[in-house]
Structures are given as C-alpha cells and as structure tokens.
Amino acid sequence: MIDKINLKKKVVITAAVTGSITSKSQNPYLPVTPEEVAEECYRAWKAGAAIAHLHARDPRPEKTDVEVLGETIRLVRERCGDMITQVGTGIRSRFNELRTPDQRLLLLGITPKPDMDTINAGTFDFEVLAQTSPENTGYTWLFNNSPELIEAFAKGMKERKIIIEFEAYDHGHVWNIVRLLERGVIDQNDLHVNLVMGIGGGMPATPKMLISAVEMLPKGTHWTAMAPGKEEFPICALAAMMGGNVRVGLEDNVYLSRGVLAEGNAPIVAKMARIIQDLGMEVATSTEAREMLNIPYRP
C-alpha cells in the first residue's frame, strides 16, 4: 500500500529520443537517421539520461529495421560510454507500416545486441490523441500483442541475455506480467515495467491510476512511468516521488512547455533532471543505473 512520499536517492531517466510515428512536421529537431539519433542520445546522456529508448529511423528503403537499429546501437555505444540501449519492439515500422508478429520477432536478431528490449504486455486499441483537435480525437489501430507473442519475446530475450522491460498500458497488462511470473516464463530478475499512461485505449494519466497500477506490481519490481504531451512532467514527477523511475523525450512530447517546442531531447531531459533535484532527489548516472537495474555492461 502506497501511503507516503518516497524520496529515494537516485532516479533513472530514460530518453525516448525519436519514436516510430513522431515526425519532423511536429518538431524539426526530431532525429531521423542513425547518426542523428546517436547525437541526440549523446546530448540526452550529458543532460542526465541513463537509458536511450530507440526505434529504427532511416530514410533508406534498402535497409531493414534490424540493420538500422544495429547501426544506431553501435553509434550510441561509440559516443555515449555505458549509456543503456533499449529497443522498442512495437507494431509500427519506420515507414509507418504495421508489422506482423513474425516481423516483430526479427528484432531479436539485432547486432550488436541492445542492453534491453521492450515487450508490450497486452492487446488494445491504440489511439493517438490529436491534442490540437477540438474533439480531441486522433487515429486508432489495433495494437495486437497476443499471449503467444509476449511469451515468444520473453523467451527469446532470455535466451539472448537481453534485459526485458514490459510496457504496460493498462491494469490488465500488469496482470499479464504477474501471470508470466507465476507460470515461470519470467523470473523476479525480469521485473522491469514501464507504466505507459495517457494513451487512448489505455489507462488515463491520473495520480489514482498510477498509484493503483504500482500497487499491482510484484514486490521488488523496477518500474518507470511516462505520459505523453502536457501530462509528461506531472506524471514523471509523481512517479519519482513514489520511488519509481521516469521516461521523457521527443517520442512522447515535442514541447518543453506550453507552446514552446523543445530544441531536441536534451532540454527535456535537463528539465526533468531539475525537477528531480528540486524535489530533493538525485539523477542516476548510466553507471549507477546499471547497478540499480542489474544490467551488465556490453563492451
């Protein structure tokens, strides 16, 4: 039961630097090549981010997403020391096509291997809300994450010694993770969970929803919270005070403040770092984050 503020000493910041559907028309500073993504990771790392959440971005049609991500990870490791690399395994390719489950599972073959991969923990109608619309409506697709696909990802990542982070968009997704633990598909060391709030079709970005989702997590879970748009900083501040970690970046929010476009990911990370410090906590370095999250260093 969460009944008090937990001002823990260190908070890990993840920078989601590019995403799969965010575009330069939304923010001209968005990186869209492996070189640009690596440079954004470097700037975010220097600003306080310990983890780089990555998607394939590259205009060359002859390259596969697997090849692009391998190139991106290599460049990030060359520039960013021991920054933790984390790859999203969602349904959309970099050309905005919906991948099949088999196409998504090909992401297990990225070389060099990332430190972490994400697993989306349940199926739902993913709605991108258009905040500029008076009706606040956007566009929707079925984000299909069957139990079979989730289990295949979990087993594949464990075989390859890639750290798992589950993406939970709703309370039922948290329950799916608990059931995998109970069935022995994953173990206690696999319990890294990102609570994704404020996506249409998932749980709203409210304090009550965050508290109840955290209370469902098994004891000892390393957890992060995030929310898109204007809800990003309030939800992340609350998560930090509750003892969790945070995710920010241009994938989730292209603004630094109301009406002010962020000039890259570094200003967003720096703002989140200031909030953490102003609340009396410290920002974890990538070296500290590896120790906290039990993530070995890959030379």
Buried (B, 14 or more C-beta within 10 A) or exposed (E): EEEEEEBBEBBBBBBBBBBBBBEEEEBEBBBBBBBBBBBBBBBBBEBBBBBBBBBBBBEEEEBBBBBBBBBBBBBBBEBBEBBBBBBBBBBBBBEEEBBEBEBBBBBBEBEBBBBBBBBBBBBBEBBBBEEEEEEEEBEBEEBBBEEEBBBBBBEBBBEEEBBBBBBBBBBBBBBBBBEBBEEEBBEEEBBBBBBBBBBBBBBBBBEEBBBBBBEBBEEEBBBBBBBBEBBBBBBBBBBBBBBBBBBBBBBBBBBBEEEEBBEBBBBBBBBBBEBBEEEEBBBBBBBBBBEBBEBEEBE
